[in-house]
């Protein structure tokens, strides 16, 4: 029986709805993903200084913003120039998802989010590796996020869980619950979004299945093969696996 519950990983930080500790995820070898290494989250752009301080006081000393430069410029980030926290922007989206004529958003009018994840995986592999190296080299807790903590954040989370050795079932479960946590924000947005793009505000299980199927087919089911082909060394992969599992 699978006893893994996503609620057990929720971080109840004021101002965030989808902040979750990666630790506690059961691994197929019987272990667990280590606590105190990484937190996935939705955007901290609207956090007050006291809310940001509570996250810092928890042990977060590195925040990686996966949003595009346009998103960061428009929405800001509470951790830019925040004392005691290193801020890094590593965009996993090249355009502006808030723009009506963004090429990626136009693509998603006919494609699945899972197809977008594959696009990021293949075309921005150097940046994916940069995020992993930042997590590896950080001696505190890393919090990484995008806008709603489900797509770009979900991709990085899936990769980390694959490296550690989590099951496919639990990776999908961890991914798809983002919509449930973010519904207070996402449901009003879905009502206003054109029909062909409503799916982009959910986290349907099929999207993660598309990504995992791609890794199965192209990389023989091995995230290690992908990372090696993307420029990470075996030593780096081994060190990261040791750090998280």
C-alpha positions in Angstrom: 0.0 0.0 0.0 1.2 3.5 -0.9 1.0 5.6 2.3 2.6 8.7 0.8 0.5 11.9 1.3 1.5 15.2 -0.1 -0.1 17.1 2.8 2.7 15.8 5.0 5.1 17.9 3.0 3.2 21.2 3.2 5.1 24.1 4.6 2.6 26.4 6.2 4.4 29.7 5.4 2.1 32.7 5.5 1.8 34.2 2.0 2.4 30.9 0.1 -0.1 28.2 -0.8 2.0 25.6 -2.5 5.3 25.6 -0.5 6.3 22.0 0.1 9.3 20.3 1.6 10.8 17.8 -0.8 12.0 15.6 2.1 9.8 12.8 3.3 9.1 11.3 -0.2 9.5 7.6 0.1 12.1 6.0 -2.3 11.9 2.7 -3.9 15.0 1.4 -2.1 13.2 1.9 1.2 14.7 5.2 2.2 13.3 8.7 2.0 14.3 12.0 0.3 16.2 13.9 2.9 14.6 16.7 4.9 16.1 20.2 4.9 17.6 20.2 1.4 15.0 21.8 -0.8 11.5 23.4 -0.8 9.3 23.8 -3.8 7.0 26.8 -3.8 4.7 29.2 -5.6 5.9 32.8 -6.2 7.0 34.8 -3.2 6.7 38.1 -5.0 3.9 39.4 -2.7 5.5 38.3 0.6 5.9 41.0 3.3 9.3 41.4 4.8 8.2 39.5 8.0 6.8 36.7 5.9 10.1 36.4 3.9 12.0 36.5 7.2 10.1 33.6 8.5 11.2 31.5 5.5 14.8 32.7 6.0 14.5 31.8 9.7 13.4 28.3 8.7 16.8 27.8 7.1 16.3 29.0 3.5 19.5 30.8 2.4 19.1 30.4 -1.4 16.0 31.2 -3.5 16.0 30.2 -7.2 13.4 32.0 -9.3 12.6 29.9 -12.4 10.4 32.5 -14.0 11.4 34.5 -17.1 13.2 37.8 -16.8 10.0 39.5 -17.9 8.1 37.9 -15.1 10.6 38.9 -12.5 10.7 42.5 -13.8 6.9 42.7 -13.8 6.1 40.9 -10.5 9.3 41.3 -8.5 10.5 38.9 -5.8 10.6 39.5 -2.0 14.1 37.8 -1.8 15.9 40.2 -4.2 18.5 41.9 -2.0 17.1 40.2 1.1 19.7 40.1 3.8 21.0 36.6 4.4 19.4 35.0 1.4 21.1 34.5 -2.0 18.7 35.2 -4.9 19.3 33.6 -8.3 17.1 33.9 -11.4 17.5 30.9 -13.7 14.6 31.2 -16.3 13.0 28.1 -17.5 10.7 30.1 -19.8 12.3 32.3 -22.4 9.4 34.6 -23.2 6.6 36.2 -21.2 3.6 33.9 -20.2 1.6 37.1 -19.4 1.9 38.3 -23.0 -1.0 37.6 -25.4 1.4 36.9 -28.3 4.0 34.8 -26.5 5.1 31.9 -28.8 5.0 29.3 -26.0 1.6 30.3 -24.8 0.4 30.2 -28.4 1.9 26.7 -28.7 0.0 25.6 -25.6 -3.3 26.4 -27.4 -2.9 23.1 -29.2 -0.3 21.3 -27.1 -0.3 19.8 -23.6 1.7 21.2 -20.7 3.7 17.9 -20.8 4.9 19.0 -24.2 6.1 22.2 -22.7 8.0 20.3 -20.0 9.7 18.3 -22.7 10.6 21.5 -24.5 12.2 22.9 -21.4 14.0 19.6 -20.7 15.5 19.5 -24.1 16.1 23.2 -25.1 17.0 24.5 -21.7 19.0 21.6 -20.4 22.0 23.8 -19.4 19.7 25.8 -17.2 18.2 22.7 -15.7 21.7 21.6 -14.8 22.5 25.0 -13.4 19.6 24.7 -11.0 20.7 21.3 -9.9 24.3 22.5 -9.3 23.0 25.4 -7.2 21.1 23.0 -5.0 24.1 20.7 -4.8 26.5 23.5 -3.8 24.2 25.2 -1.3 24.9 24.5 2.4 21.5 25.5 3.6 17.9 25.0 2.4 17.2 26.0 -1.2 13.7 27.2 -2.2 13.0 27.2 -5.9 9.8 28.4 -7.4 8.0 29.7 -10.5 4.6 31.5 -10.6 2.3 28.9 -9.2 4.8 26.2 -8.2 3.5 23.6 -10.6 5.1 23.6 -14.1 8.7 24.7 -14.0 8.9 23.9 -10.3 7.2 20.6 -11.0 9.8 19.7 -13.6 12.7 20.4 -11.3 11.0 18.5 -8.5 10.4 15.5 -10.8 14.0 15.4 -11.8 15.2 15.6 -8.2 12.8 12.8 -7.3 14.0 10.7 -10.2 17.6 11.2 -9.1 16.8 10.1 -5.6 14.8 7.1 -6.7 11.1 7.9 -6.0 8.4 5.9 -7.7 6.6 7.1 -10.8 3.3 6.9 -9.0 4.5 9.2 -6.2 6.2 11.7 -8.6 2.9 12.0 -10.4 1.0 12.4 -7.1 3.4 15.1 -6.0 2.9 16.9 -9.3 -0.8 16.8 -9.7 -1.7 18.1 -6.3 -0.4 21.6 -7.1 -3.7 22.6 -8.6 -5.6 21.7 -5.5 -3.3 23.8 -3.3 -3.5 26.7 -5.7 -7.2 26.7 -6.5 -8.0 29.8 -4.5 -5.8 31.7 -7.0 -6.1 29.5 -10.1 -9.9 29.0 -10.3 -10.6 32.8 -10.8 -7.9 32.9 -13.5 -9.3 29.8 -15.2 -12.7 31.5 -15.4 -11.2 34.4 -17.3 -8.9 32.5 -19.5 -9.8 31.5 -23.1 -11.0 27.9 -23.4 -8.0 26.6 -25.2 -5.6 27.7 -22.4 -7.6 26.8 -19.3 -5.7 23.6 -19.1 -2.4 25.5 -18.5 -3.6 26.5 -15.1 -4.2 23.0 -13.9 -1.7 20.2 -13.1 -3.4 17.2 -14.8 -1.6 13.9 -14.2 -1.2 13.3 -17.9 1.3 16.1 -18.2 3.8 14.5 -15.9 3.1 11.1 -17.6 4.0 12.7 -20.9 7.3 13.9 -19.4 8.1 10.6 -17.8 7.2 8.7 -20.9 9.7 11.0 -22.9 12.5 10.2 -20.4 11.6 6.5 -20.7 11.7 6.6 -24.5 14.7 8.9 -25.2 16.9 8.1 -22.2 16.0 4.5 -21.5 14.1 5.5 -18.3 17.3 7.0 -16.8 17.4 10.7 -15.7 21.1 10.0 -15.2 21.5 9.5 -19.0 19.7 12.8 -19.6 21.9 14.7 -17.1 25.2 13.2 -18.5 24.1 14.1 -22.1 23.3 17.6 -20.8 26.7 18.3 -19.4 26.7 17.1 -15.8 29.5 14.9 -14.7 29.0 11.5 -13.0 30.6 12.9 -9.9 28.1 15.7 -9.7 25.2 13.4 -10.2 26.5 11.0 -7.5 27.1 13.9 -5.1 23.6 15.2 -5.6 22.1 11.8 -5.2 24.0 11.4 -1.9 22.9 14.8 -0.7 19.2 14.2 -1.3 18.9 10.5 -0.5 
